[in-house]
């Protein structure tokens, strides 16, 4: 059976439209990482979309991946070796400060130079943009950012929904209240369009 036969009935199309709208509502005010065709990444709070798949993000940061050339790899490797030499020369009481500074930076990427086994860390350039419209035709990937606590809350809510008896026609047995972490939607990290 082909896909057009499955969605041919008006009730089936209405159901799919309602499910899609509910999914998009569950994404409102969540942080999204949107990657575009020119390898830029926009990170911001999802506010709305339209039928052309344009996305509006609020409080947005734009990240550009660094150009990986042999010269940039050599410069990054030199800078990294200078930093490691400076850290070795510091007194032991400052070692705890360098340990906290060396935690992963969300605006950095790693690259391995050819014919070398050492990994070099390159910083991504970023800037604050504010309110942004990302054209749908340029979107390559959309990722939903969730914290572990949000994922656990959603999983617990899904278990409660699955454990409940089916709702009757008069609404008895339906869960009351709104909100609470994404409804019963399956929102995951790495949703690709």
N, C-alpha and C positions, 0 to 999 in steps of 0.2 A: 504494500500500500504506500503510495507516494505522499509527500508532505502536504500537497495541495488538497488531497482528499480528506486529510485529518482536520484541517482548519477550514473546510468549505462551509460548514454550517454556521449561521449567524450566532447561535448560542455559544458555540465553541470559540469563535473569534472574540465575543464579548468577554468570555471567561479569561482568555489569554490576555486581553487588554486590561482587565481588572487586576490580574496577577502581576502584570508588568508595572502598572501604576503603583500597586502596593509595594513592590520591590524598590522602585525609585523613591517612594516616600520613606522607606526604611533607611535609605542612604542619605537623606537630608541631614545637613550639619555634620556629617562624618568627613574625616579627612581622606582625600583621594590623592593618589599620585598618578598624574596623566602624562604619558610619554607621547611625543609627537613625531612626525616623520623626519624632522630635522634634528632628532636626538636630544631635544630639550625635554626637561621634566618639570611639570608644574605641580606643586604641592600646596593644597589649600582645602578649605571647607566647601563641600558641595552645596550649592544653593538651588540650581534649577537646570533644566535641559529643555530641548524642543524636539520637534519631529525630524529635524535635520541632524540630530545628535550633537548639536553644539552644547557645550557645558560651561556653566558659570561657576567660578570658584571665588570665594572671598578669603581675604587675608592670605594671598597667594605669594609663594616664593618660586622663582624660576631658577632652575639649576641647569648649567651647561656642562656637558662632559668635556674634559680637556682633550685637546688634539694630541693623540699618541703618535709621536714621531721619535726617531732615534735620538734627536737632540733633546726633546723634552724628557725622555726616559733617562738620558745621561745626566741632565740637570737635576732631576728629582732624586736619582741615586746619589749624586754628589751631596745634595742638601741633606738627605737622610743619613749619609755616613758622617757628615759634619755634626749633625744633631746627636748621633750615637757617641761620637768622640767627646762632645761637650758633656754628655750625661755621665760618661765614665770618669771625667775629671772632677765632677761635683762631689762635695763631701757626703758621707753616708746619711746625714740627717735630712738631706733634700731628696733622697731616693723615693720616699713616699709621695712627694709632690709630683715627680716625673711619672710614677705609676698611675696616678689619677689623670694626668694629662694625656697619657697614651691610650686612653679608652677610645673606642671607635667613634669616628666623626660621621654623622649621617650625610655630610656633603663631601665625602671623599670616595675615591674608587681606587682599586689596585690594578696594577699591570705588571706582567712579567716580561722583562726585556728578552729579546731573542738570544739564544745561546747562553743564557744565564739561569741559575736556579733561584736567585734572590728575588723576592717580590718587592716592587716599588710602589709606594703610596702616592697617588696624585690627587690633589684637592680639586673638587668641582667648584667652578665659579658660581656664585649665587647673587641674587638681588631680590629685594622686596618689591612686589608689583601692586598689591592690594586686590581690587576687584578685577577679574579677568574673564574674558569670553574665549574659550578654546574652540576653534572651528572643528566640527565633527569630522570633516573630510581629512583633517590632518592628524587625527587621533590614531595611535598605533596600539596603545595599551592603557588600561585603567586598572589601578590596584586600590583596594579599600584598606585603609590602615585601621587595625583594631589592636587594642591592648589585650593581654591574656585574660584580664578580668572580664572584658566585654565578651570575649569568645566563650568563657565559662558560663556567663549569665545567659547567653543565647542558647548554649547547649542544654542548660538546666531547664530553660523555658520550653525547648523543643521536647525534652523528655516528659515534662508535665502535660504538654498538649497530646503527645502520643499515648500517655497513660490514661487520659480522661476518656470516659465513654462518649460516643458520638452525640452531638447536640441534636435535640429534637426540633421540630418545626416551630414551636412556640418560643424558642430561644433559651430554654432551660438547659443548663449545663455549659453554657458559653462562658468564657473567661471574661470578667468585667475589667474595666479600667483600660487605660491606653498606655502607650509608651512602654518603657521597660527593656530597651536594648534590642531593637530590631525586629520585633514581632517573631513570626515563625519562619522568616526568610532565611535562606541559606546564603549568607553573605560571607565570603571568604577572601583571604589575601590572594592576590594574583588573578583577579577576574580579568580575562583577556577578551577584548572586543574583536 
